[in-house]
Amino acid sequence: MSSQRFVRNSLLLITIEMMAKGLGVLFFIVVARFLGAGDLGVFAFASALANFIIIPAKFGFEDLIQREVGRNPAGTYHYFWALGAIKGLISLISLGLFCLAALLWARTDPIILILAVSFTLVYSFMEFTDAFFRANQRAELELVVRLFFSVTNILLGITFLYAGYHLKGVLATQVAAAGAAVLLALFILSRVATRGQQYSWEWRTAWSHLAAAIPFAGILVALYFSNQIGVVILSFLAGKAEVGYFASALRIFDALTLIPAAVTGAFLPAMSQYYVQSLGAFVRTLRFTLKYLFILTAPLVVITTLLAHRIIIFLYREPFAPSIPALQILGVSLIFSFWNFAGQSVLVARNRERLVLISIWTVACINVVASFVLIHGYSYLGACWAIFTTQGIYCVILFAFMLPRYLGFRKLVGLIAIPVVAAAIMAVVVFLLRQTHLFVAILAGLAVYGGALLALGGVTAADRSFLRRLVTPGSRELSPEKV
């Protein structure tokens, strides 16, 4: 891939994620306002449970597609039918077994559970086809499909909510929107797919594909346990309303983690390249990324902790006031979460995927134990503390045990010292303006933070030069100055 093509696709993928997250949060807020905390808790539980049910159907196929088809675009047609047939068979079996289990389980309306799982399975097929667009470096086609789904989902969902169909209506519209998006994706893929390699069904071929996807499936399972288990455990140990309070704060947290995902998605290829070409450039890239991830995180922590009350009331209204302390806890967790994205990307750049798998599984186990213990004592706030604890431990594992040769403690403190001071000044301003309009407090705080950062020399000329060299196609070396 040329540098220009890489930069273009990186920006497109960042745009896709921002668009999808933003519209997803908007849809969630609308649903929360209509349904209330109780039904929102049921919705969150059904969605989390569905995400576990579809793990066999996903099985890491998307990552396998991006790796194999990315290397050989002529295999698009072959891999689509080979993996699509396996995925379809697993999906039908999973859905059938779940329908039987849902009808026998009286805790939650089986129709709601079946609709949630159906939507998640159909949505996974949209992600499946999107993986082929990414592998063929056609991110603009994924943008079309994802935008079509998001807009259709919001329009149908709002229409059905106003018509009085409540939770079942929302889930039904999601199934319809995802199904329409899959049909659109299949139509586009049939037009652009390279058919250089025909497909014929053989069990040996199918098994080889499954075997190749096993490492990706292992990472996928661990990620689901880390991200979804809190909602499931909370649903069993607390009431529906508590699940709704947790889910409303968690949705904001998840939306903010788009930032490090987008940043590391753009910088990871550069890290991979410099690790092979120049260890010095690799280290400077890592330090630069960590510094600016913290610069991005610090104001978000200030806003989500000091203005949590205003944010929750503005987005979800007064019935969700119990979500305020949940957002404050998760807001502080952002610091660890942002750095964890970068640390994990560094391991991938060093070809240490096995360490990534081990570390993610370790964190997943810690999260399960912490969730059980803390939710039992502190309900939905315990679920938030479990996330905080897990993210903090993962950060220590990554930077104290796996990456110490690239970043010492003293160097880390030096990187973040000025942003910490600027964030402290911002916190004072935001605290004084906390009773004003929400957007006034946020904009004033950000302006003060940016001004303090520049006045104190937090953004240096070397930083700006480094960034230009990092993203400019054809750049051969990085600035020799230290970051």
C-alpha positions as CSV (number, residue, x, y, z in Angstrom):
1,M,0.0,0.0,0.0
2,S,1.4,3.4,-0.9
3,S,1.8,6.1,1.8
4,Q,-0.9,8.2,0.1
5,R,-3.3,5.3,0.0
6,F,-2.6,4.5,3.7
7,V,-3.2,8.0,4.9
8,R,-6.4,8.2,2.8
9,N,-7.7,4.9,4.2
10,S,-6.7,5.7,7.7
11,L,-8.7,9.0,7.6
12,L,-11.7,7.2,6.0
13,L,-11.7,4.5,8.7
14,I,-11.4,7.1,11.5
15,T,-14.3,9.0,9.9
16,I,-16.3,5.7,9.7
17,E,-15.7,5.0,13.4
18,M,-16.6,8.6,14.5
19,M,-19.7,8.5,12.4
20,A,-20.8,5.1,13.6
21,K,-20.1,5.9,17.3
22,G,-21.7,9.3,17.1
23,L,-24.9,8.1,15.5
24,G,-24.9,5.0,17.8
25,V,-24.8,7.2,20.9
26,L,-27.5,9.5,19.5
27,F,-29.7,6.4,18.9
28,F,-29.0,5.1,22.4
29,I,-29.9,8.5,24.0
30,V,-33.2,8.6,22.2
31,V,-34.0,5.0,23.3
32,A,-33.0,5.8,26.9
33,R,-35.3,8.9,27.0
34,F,-38.2,6.9,25.7
35,L,-37.8,3.7,27.6
36,G,-36.5,4.8,31.0
37,A,-33.9,3.1,33.2
38,G,-35.8,-0.1,33.7
39,D,-36.4,-1.0,30.0
40,L,-33.0,0.4,29.1
41,G,-31.5,-2.1,31.5
42,V,-33.3,-4.9,29.7
43,F,-32.1,-3.6,26.4
44,A,-28.5,-3.4,27.6
45,F,-28.7,-7.0,29.1
46,A,-30.2,-8.4,25.9
47,S,-27.5,-6.7,23.8
48,A,-24.7,-7.9,26.0
49,L,-26.0,-11.4,26.1
50,A,-26.4,-11.4,22.3
51,N,-22.8,-10.4,21.9
52,F,-21.7,-13.5,23.7
53,I,-24.1,-15.7,21.7
54,I,-22.6,-14.6,18.4
55,I,-19.0,-15.3,19.3
56,P,-19.0,-18.7,17.5
57,A,-20.4,-17.0,14.4
58,K,-17.8,-14.2,14.4
59,F,-14.9,-16.4,15.3
60,G,-12.3,-13.8,14.3
61,F,-13.2,-14.1,10.6
62,E,-13.0,-10.4,10.0
63,D,-9.4,-10.2,11.1
64,L,-8.5,-13.3,9.1
65,I,-10.1,-11.7,6.0
66,Q,-8.2,-8.5,6.4
67,R,-4.9,-10.3,6.7
68,E,-5.4,-13.0,3.9
69,V,-7.4,-11.0,1.4
70,G,-5.3,-8.0,2.0
71,R,-2.3,-10.0,0.9
72,N,-4.1,-11.5,-2.1
73,P,-7.2,-9.5,-3.3
74,A,-7.8,-12.2,-6.0
75,G,-9.0,-14.5,-3.2
76,T,-11.9,-12.2,-2.3
77,Y,-14.5,-14.4,-4.0
78,H,-13.0,-17.6,-2.6
79,Y,-12.9,-16.4,1.0
80,F,-16.3,-14.8,0.8
81,W,-18.0,-18.1,-0.1
82,A,-15.8,-20.3,2.1
83,L,-16.0,-18.3,5.3
84,G,-19.6,-17.1,4.5
85,A,-20.8,-20.7,4.3
86,I,-19.2,-21.5,7.6
87,K,-20.4,-18.4,9.3
88,G,-24.0,-18.9,8.0
89,L,-24.1,-22.5,9.3
90,I,-22.8,-21.5,12.7
91,S,-25.2,-18.6,12.9
92,L,-28.2,-20.8,12.1
93,I,-27.2,-23.4,14.7
94,S,-26.5,-20.7,17.4
95,L,-29.8,-18.9,16.7
96,G,-31.8,-22.2,16.9
97,L,-30.2,-23.3,20.2
98,F,-30.7,-19.8,21.7
99,C,-34.3,-19.7,20.7
100,L,-34.9,-22.9,22.6
101,A,-33.1,-21.6,25.6
102,A,-34.9,-18.3,25.6
103,L,-38.3,-19.9,25.5
104,L,-37.4,-22.0,28.6
105,W,-36.0,-19.0,30.5
106,A,-38.6,-16.9,32.2
107,R,-36.4,-14.1,33.6
108,T,-36.7,-11.9,30.4
109,D,-39.2,-11.8,27.6
110,P,-38.0,-14.4,25.1
111,I,-39.1,-12.3,22.1
112,I,-36.8,-9.4,23.3
113,L,-33.9,-11.8,23.6
114,I,-34.5,-13.5,20.3
115,L,-34.8,-10.1,18.5
116,A,-31.6,-8.9,20.1
117,V,-29.6,-12.0,19.1
118,S,-31.1,-11.8,15.6
119,F,-30.0,-8.2,15.2
120,T,-26.5,-9.0,16.4
121,L,-26.2,-11.9,14.1
122,V,-27.4,-9.9,11.1
123,Y,-25.1,-7.0,12.0
124,S,-22.2,-9.4,12.2
125,F,-22.8,-10.2,8.5
126,M,-22.5,-6.5,7.7
127,E,-19.2,-6.4,9.6
128,F,-18.2,-9.6,7.6
129,T,-18.7,-7.9,4.3
130,D,-17.1,-4.7,5.5
131,A,-14.0,-6.7,6.2
132,F,-13.7,-7.4,2.5
133,F,-14.0,-3.7,1.7
134,R,-11.1,-3.0,4.1
135,A,-9.0,-5.8,2.8
136,N,-9.4,-4.5,-0.8
137,Q,-8.5,-1.0,0.4
138,R,-12.0,0.3,-0.5
139,A,-12.9,2.0,2.8
140,E,-15.2,4.4,1.0
141,L,-17.6,1.5,0.3
142,E,-17.7,0.5,4.0
143,L,-18.5,4.2,4.7
144,V,-21.6,3.9,2.4
145,V,-22.8,0.7,4.1
146,R,-22.3,1.9,7.7
147,L,-23.9,5.3,7.0
148,F,-26.9,3.6,5.3
149,F,-27.4,1.4,8.4
150,S,-27.0,4.2,11.0
151,V,-29.4,6.5,9.3
152,T,-32.0,3.8,8.6
153,N,-31.7,2.5,12.1
154,I,-32.2,6.0,13.7
155,L,-35.1,6.9,11.4
156,L,-37.0,3.6,11.8
157,G,-36.3,3.5,15.6
158,I,-37.6,7.0,16.3
159,T,-40.6,6.3,14.1
160,F,-41.5,3.2,16.0
161,L,-40.8,4.7,19.4
162,Y,-43.2,7.6,18.6
163,A,-45.7,5.1,17.4
164,G,-45.7,3.5,20.8
165,Y,-44.0,0.1,20.0
166,H,-41.4,0.5,22.8
167,L,-38.5,-2.0,23.2
168,K,-39.7,-4.8,20.9
169,G,-40.3,-2.2,18.1
170,V,-36.8,-0.8,18.5
171,L,-35.2,-4.2,18.3
172,A,-37.4,-5.2,15.3
173,T,-36.3,-2.0,13.4
174,Q,-32.7,-2.8,14.2
175,V,-33.0,-6.2,12.6
176,A,-34.7,-4.6,9.5
177,A,-32.0,-1.9,9.2
178,A,-29.1,-4.3,9.6
179,G,-30.7,-6.7,7.0
180,A,-31.1,-3.9,4.5
181,A,-27.5,-2.9,5.1
182,V,-26.3,-6.4,4.5
183,L,-28.2,-6.6,1.2
184,L,-26.6,-3.3,0.1
185,A,-23.2,-4.6,1.1
186,L,-23.7,-7.8,-0.8
187,F,-24.8,-5.9,-3.9
188,I,-21.7,-3.6,-3.8
189,L,-19.4,-6.5,-3.1
190,S,-20.7,-8.5,-6.0
191,R,-19.8,-5.5,-8.3
192,V,-16.3,-4.9,-7.0
193,A,-15.1,-8.4,-5.9
194,T,-12.2,-9.9,-7.7
195,R,-13.0,-13.4,-8.9
196,G,-9.6,-14.6,-9.7
197,Q,-9.9,-17.7,-7.5
198,Q,-13.1,-19.9,-7.7
199,Y,-14.4,-21.7,-4.7
200,S,-15.3,-25.4,-4.3
201,W,-16.4,-26.8,-1.0
202,E,-14.0,-29.1,0.8
203,W,-14.0,-30.0,4.5
204,R,-10.2,-29.8,4.5
205,T,-10.3,-26.2,3.2
206,A,-13.1,-25.3,5.7
207,W,-11.1,-26.7,8.6
208,S,-7.9,-24.9,7.5
209,H,-9.8,-21.6,7.6
210,L,-11.2,-22.3,11.1
211,A,-7.7,-23.3,12.3
212,A,-6.3,-20.0,10.9
213,A,-8.9,-18.0,12.7
214,I,-8.4,-19.6,16.1
215,P,-5.9,-17.0,17.4
216,F,-8.2,-14.1,16.3
217,A,-11.1,-15.9,17.9
218,G,-9.2,-16.2,21.2
219,I,-8.6,-12.4,21.3
220,L,-12.3,-11.8,20.3
221,V,-13.6,-13.9,23.2
222,A,-11.3,-12.2,25.7
223,L,-12.4,-8.7,24.5
224,Y,-16.0,-9.6,24.9
225,F,-15.5,-10.8,28.4
226,S,-13.6,-7.6,29.2
227,N,-16.3,-5.3,27.6
228,Q,-19.6,-7.1,28.1
229,I,-19.4,-9.2,31.3
230,G,-20.2,-6.3,33.6
231,V,-23.7,-5.8,32.2
232,V,-24.4,-9.6,32.3
233,I,-23.2,-10.0,36.0
234,L,-25.0,-6.8,37.0
235,S,-28.2,-8.1,35.4
236,F,-28.2,-11.1,37.8
237,L,-27.0,-9.3,40.9
238,A,-29.0,-6.1,40.7
239,G,-32.3,-4.7,39.3
240,K,-33.1,-3.6,35.7
241,A,-32.8,0.1,36.6
242,E,-29.3,-0.4,38.0
243,V,-28.3,-2.0,34.7
244,G,-29.8,1.0,32.9
245,Y,-27.8,3.5,35.0
246,F,-24.6,1.6,34.3
247,A,-25.3,1.2,30.6
248,S,-26.0,5.0,30.1
249,A,-22.7,6.0,31.6
250,L,-20.8,3.2,29.9
251,R,-22.1,4.3,26.5
252,I,-20.5,7.7,27.0
253,F,-17.2,6.0,28.0
254,D,-17.3,3.7,25.0
255,A,-17.9,6.6,22.7
256,L,-14.8,8.5,24.1
257,T,-12.6,5.5,23.6
258,L,-13.0,6.0,19.9
259,I,-10.3,8.6,20.2
260,P,-7.4,6.3,21.1
261,A,-8.7,3.6,18.7
262,A,-8.6,6.1,15.9
263,V,-5.2,7.6,16.9
264,T,-3.5,4.2,17.3
265,G,-5.1,3.0,14.1
266,A,-3.3,5.8,12.2
267,F,0.0,5.4,14.1
268,L,0.3,1.6,14.3
269,P,1.5,1.1,10.7
270,A,4.2,3.8,11.3
271,M,5.3,2.0,14.5
272,S,5.5,-1.3,12.6
273,Q,7.6,0.3,9.9
274,Y,10.0,2.1,12.3
275,Y,10.4,-1.0,14.5
276,V,12.0,-2.7,11.5
277,Q,13.9,0.3,10.1
278,S,15.0,2.3,13.2
279,L,14.6,1.5,16.9
280,G,15.2,5.2,17.7
281,A,12.4,6.3,15.5
282,F,10.2,3.6,17.0
283,V,10.8,4.8,20.5
284,R,10.2,8.5,19.6
285,T,6.9,7.5,17.9
286,L,5.8,5.7,21.0
287,R,6.6,8.5,23.3
288,F,5.0,11.1,21.0
289,T,1.8,9.0,20.8
290,L,1.6,8.5,24.6
291,K,2.2,12.2,25.2
292,Y,-0.6,13.3,22.8
293,L,-3.0,10.6,23.9
294,F,-2.6,12.1,27.5
295,I,-3.0,15.6,26.1
296,L,-6.3,14.4,24.6
297,T,-7.3,12.5,27.7
298,A,-6.7,15.1,30.4
299,P,-9.5,17.5,29.4
300,L,-12.0,14.6,28.9
301,V,-11.2,13.5,32.5
302,V,-11.9,17.0,33.8
303,I,-15.1,17.3,31.9
304,T,-16.5,13.9,32.8
305,T,-15.7,14.2,36.5
306,L,-16.6,17.9,37.2
307,L,-19.5,18.2,34.7
308,A,-20.9,14.7,35.0
309,H,-24.1,16.0,36.6
310,R,-24.7,18.4,33.7
311,I,-23.8,15.9,31.0
312,I,-26.1,13.1,32.3
313,I,-29.1,15.4,32.8
314,F,-28.6,17.0,29.4
315,L,-28.3,13.7,27.6
316,Y,-30.7,11.4,29.5
317,R,-32.8,13.8,31.7
318,E,-33.4,13.7,35.5
319,P,-34.5,10.0,35.8
320,F,-30.9,9.0,35.0
321,A,-29.3,11.1,37.8
322,P,-28.0,8.0,39.5
323,S,-25.7,7.6,36.5
324,I,-23.7,10.7,37.5
325,P,-21.2,8.9,39.9
326,A,-20.9,6.1,37.4
327,L,-19.7,8.6,34.7
328,Q,-17.2,10.1,37.1
329,I,-15.6,6.8,37.9
330,L,-15.5,5.8,34.2
331,G,-14.2,9.3,33.3
332,V,-11.0,8.8,35.4
333,S,-10.6,5.3,33.8
334,L,-10.1,7.1,30.4
335,I,-6.4,7.8,31.2
336,F,-5.6,4.1,31.5
337,S,-7.9,3.1,28.6
338,F,-6.2,5.6,26.2
339,W,-2.7,4.4,27.0
340,N,-3.7,0.7,26.9
341,F,-4.7,1.1,23.2
342,A,-1.2,2.5,22.5
343,G,0.6,-0.2,24.5
344,Q,-1.3,-3.0,22.8
345,S,-0.5,-1.5,19.4
346,V,3.1,-1.4,20.2
347,L,3.1,-5.2,21.0
348,V,1.4,-5.8,17.6
349,A,4.0,-3.7,15.9
350,R,6.7,-5.9,17.5
351,N,5.0,-9.0,16.2
352,R,4.1,-10.1,19.7
353,E,0.5,-11.1,19.1
354,R,0.8,-14.0,21.5
355,L,1.7,-11.6,24.3
356,V,-1.4,-9.5,23.3
357,L,-3.6,-12.6,23.6
358,I,-2.1,-13.6,27.0
359,S,-2.4,-10.1,28.4
360,I,-6.0,-9.6,27.2
361,W,-7.1,-13.0,28.7
362,T,-5.4,-12.0,31.9
363,V,-7.3,-8.8,32.0
364,A,-10.5,-10.5,31.1
365,C,-10.2,-12.9,34.0
366,I,-9.4,-10.0,36.4
367,N,-12.4,-8.1,35.1
368,V,-14.7,-11.1,35.7
369,V,-13.5,-11.6,39.3
370,A,-13.5,-7.8,40.0
371,S,-17.1,-7.5,38.6
372,F,-18.4,-10.3,40.8
373,V,-16.8,-8.9,44.0
374,L,-17.5,-5.2,43.4
375,I,-21.0,-5.5,42.0
376,H,-22.0,-7.7,45.0
377,G,-21.0,-4.8,47.3
378,Y,-21.6,-1.7,45.3
379,S,-24.2,-2.6,42.6
380,Y,-23.7,-0.7,39.3
381,L,-21.0,1.5,40.8
382,G,-19.1,-1.7,41.5
383,A,-19.3,-2.5,37.8
384,C,-17.7,0.9,37.1
385,W,-15.0,0.3,39.7
386,A,-14.3,-3.1,38.1
387,I,-13.6,-1.3,34.8
388,F,-11.4,1.2,36.6
389,T,-9.4,-1.5,38.4
390,T,-9.1,-3.7,35.2
391,Q,-7.9,-0.8,33.0
392,G,-5.4,0.3,35.7
393,I,-3.9,-3.2,36.1
394,Y,-3.7,-3.7,32.3
395,C,-1.8,-0.4,32.0
396,V,0.7,-1.6,34.7
397,I,1.1,-4.9,32.9
398,L,1.8,-3.3,29.6
399,F,4.1,-0.5,30.6
400,A,5.8,-1.9,33.7
401,F,6.4,-5.5,32.5
402,M,6.2,-5.5,28.7
403,L,7.4,-2.2,27.5
404,P,9.8,-0.8,30.1
405,R,12.8,-0.7,27.8
406,Y,11.1,2.0,25.7
407,L,9.6,4.2,28.4
408,G,11.0,4.7,31.9
409,F,9.0,6.2,34.7
410,R,11.0,9.4,34.8
411,K,10.6,9.9,31.1
412,L,6.8,9.3,31.4
413,V,6.5,11.9,34.1
414,G,8.4,14.4,32.0
415,L,6.1,13.8,29.0
416,I,2.9,14.5,31.0
417,A,4.0,17.1,33.5
418,I,3.0,20.2,31.5
419,P,-0.4,18.6,30.4
420,V,-1.1,17.8,34.0
421,V,-0.6,21.4,35.1
422,A,-2.7,22.7,32.1
423,A,-5.5,20.2,33.1
424,A,-5.3,21.4,36.7
425,I,-5.8,25.0,35.6
426,M,-8.7,23.9,33.3
427,A,-10.3,22.1,36.3
428,V,-10.3,25.3,38.4
429,V,-12.0,27.2,35.5
430,V,-14.6,24.4,34.9
431,F,-15.3,24.1,38.6
432,L,-16.0,27.9,38.8
433,L,-18.3,27.7,35.7
434,R,-20.0,24.5,36.6
435,Q,-23.3,26.2,37.2
436,T,-23.3,28.0,33.8
437,H,-24.6,26.5,30.6
438,L,-22.9,23.1,29.9
439,F,-21.4,24.1,26.5
440,V,-20.1,27.4,27.9
441,A,-18.3,25.5,30.7
442,I,-16.9,23.0,28.3
443,L,-15.7,25.5,25.6
444,A,-14.3,27.8,28.2
445,G,-12.4,25.0,29.9
446,L,-11.0,23.7,26.6
447,A,-9.9,27.2,25.6
448,V,-8.1,27.7,28.9
449,Y,-6.5,24.2,28.6
450,G,-5.3,24.9,25.1
451,G,-3.9,28.3,26.1
452,A,-2.2,26.9,29.2
453,L,-0.7,24.1,27.2
454,L,0.8,26.5,24.6
455,A,1.9,29.1,27.1
456,L,3.7,26.5,29.2
457,G,5.4,24.9,26.2
458,G,3.5,21.7,26.2
459,V,3.4,21.6,22.3
460,T,6.9,22.1,21.0
461,A,8.2,22.9,17.6
462,A,9.8,19.4,17.6
463,D,6.4,17.9,18.2
464,R,4.9,19.7,15.2
465,S,7.8,18.8,13.0
466,F,7.6,15.2,14.1
467,L,3.8,15.0,13.3
468,R,4.3,16.4,9.9
469,R,7.1,13.9,9.1
470,L,5.0,11.1,10.5
471,V,2.0,11.6,8.3
472,T,3.6,13.1,5.2
473,P,3.9,10.6,2.3
474,G,7.5,10.0,1.3
475,S,9.0,11.1,4.5
476,R,12.2,9.1,5.1
477,E,13.2,10.0,8.6
478,L,11.9,11.6,11.8
479,S,13.1,14.6,13.5
480,P,16.3,13.9,15.4
481,E,15.1,16.0,18.3
482,K,13.8,14.2,21.3
483,V,10.0,14.3,21.9
